[in-house]
Amino acid sequence: MINHIVLFKLKEFENEDLKAVVRSKIKKALLALKESISEIKFMKVGENYELNSASYDIGLITHFESIGDLTLYQIHPEHLKVIELVKQNTVEKAAVDFEF
């Protein structure tokens, strides 16, 4: 099983309400991938409870049966659409993939 973890840091917004809307939009878009990409065996998306923290804003955990399935996920057209949304609204991301 391959564990794929990604952290996203959102850019600064005019106010916290706008940032919350964007955070929610990204979270919903990521979770929707579970419905359209069969290679995803498990998915959790969470928002950092410490909203004024200097750390990341959103965390994603996904599980795949193999590296090949992770690769199919990464190039899937629906995933690529979500990547564009994420790129428009983030300043930083960190990712790690490992077998467990």
C-alpha positions as CSV (number, residue, x, y, z in Angstrom):
1,M,0.0,0.0,0.0
2,I,1.3,3.5,-0.9
3,N,0.5,6.4,1.4
4,H,0.4,9.8,-0.3
5,I,0.4,12.8,2.0
6,V,0.2,16.4,0.8
7,L,0.1,19.7,2.8
8,F,-1.1,23.0,1.3
9,K,-0.4,26.5,2.5
10,L,-3.0,29.0,1.2
11,K,-2.0,32.4,0.0
12,E,-3.1,35.5,2.0
13,F,-6.6,36.7,1.3
14,E,-8.4,40.0,2.0
15,N,-10.1,38.5,5.1
16,E,-10.5,35.2,7.0
17,D,-14.0,34.7,5.6
18,L,-12.7,34.6,2.0
19,K,-9.9,32.3,3.0
20,A,-12.4,30.0,4.7
21,V,-14.5,29.8,1.4
22,V,-11.4,28.9,-0.6
23,R,-10.3,26.3,2.0
24,S,-13.7,24.7,1.8
25,K,-13.7,24.8,-2.0
26,I,-10.3,23.0,-2.2
27,K,-11.4,20.5,0.4
28,K,-14.6,19.6,-1.5
29,A,-12.7,19.4,-4.8
30,L,-10.2,17.0,-3.3
31,L,-12.8,14.8,-1.7
32,A,-14.7,14.6,-5.0
33,L,-11.7,12.9,-6.6
34,K,-12.6,9.8,-4.5
35,E,-15.8,9.4,-6.6
36,S,-14.1,9.8,-10.0
37,I,-10.7,8.0,-9.5
38,S,-11.1,4.3,-8.7
39,E,-7.4,4.0,-7.8
40,I,-8.0,5.9,-4.6
41,K,-8.5,3.3,-1.8
42,F,-8.7,5.8,1.1
43,M,-8.9,9.6,1.3
44,K,-9.1,12.1,4.1
45,V,-8.8,15.8,3.8
46,G,-8.6,18.1,6.8
47,E,-8.3,21.7,7.7
48,N,-5.8,22.9,10.3
49,Y,-7.6,23.7,13.5
50,E,-5.2,26.4,14.3
51,L,-6.2,28.9,11.6
52,N,-3.8,31.6,12.5
53,S,-0.8,29.3,12.5
54,A,2.3,29.7,10.4
55,S,1.9,26.0,9.4
56,Y,-0.1,24.5,6.5
57,D,-3.8,25.1,6.1
58,I,-5.0,21.8,4.5
59,G,-3.8,18.2,4.8
60,L,-4.5,15.4,2.3
61,I,-4.0,11.7,3.0
62,T,-4.6,9.1,0.3
63,H,-3.8,5.4,0.0
64,F,-3.1,3.5,-3.2
65,E,-2.5,-0.2,-3.9
66,S,0.7,0.5,-5.9
67,I,3.0,3.2,-7.2
68,G,1.3,2.6,-10.6
69,D,-2.0,3.5,-9.1
70,L,-0.6,6.6,-7.6
71,T,0.8,7.6,-11.0
72,L,-2.6,7.0,-12.7
73,Y,-4.1,9.3,-10.0
74,Q,-1.5,12.0,-10.6
75,I,-2.2,12.2,-14.3
76,H,-6.0,11.7,-14.1
77,P,-7.8,14.6,-15.8
78,E,-10.0,15.3,-12.8
79,H,-6.9,15.5,-10.6
80,L,-5.3,17.9,-13.0
81,K,-8.3,20.2,-12.7
82,V,-8.0,20.2,-8.9
83,I,-4.3,20.9,-9.2
84,E,-5.1,24.1,-11.1
85,L,-7.5,25.2,-8.4
86,V,-4.9,24.5,-5.8
87,K,-2.1,26.3,-7.7
88,Q,-4.3,29.4,-8.0
89,N,-4.8,29.6,-4.2
90,T,-1.7,28.3,-2.5
91,V,1.9,29.5,-2.0
92,E,3.4,26.3,-0.8
93,K,2.9,22.6,-0.7
94,A,4.8,19.6,0.8
95,A,4.3,16.0,-0.2
96,V,5.6,12.6,0.8
97,D,4.9,9.1,-0.6
98,F,5.8,6.0,1.3
99,E,5.0,2.3,1.4
100,F,3.3,0.8,4.4
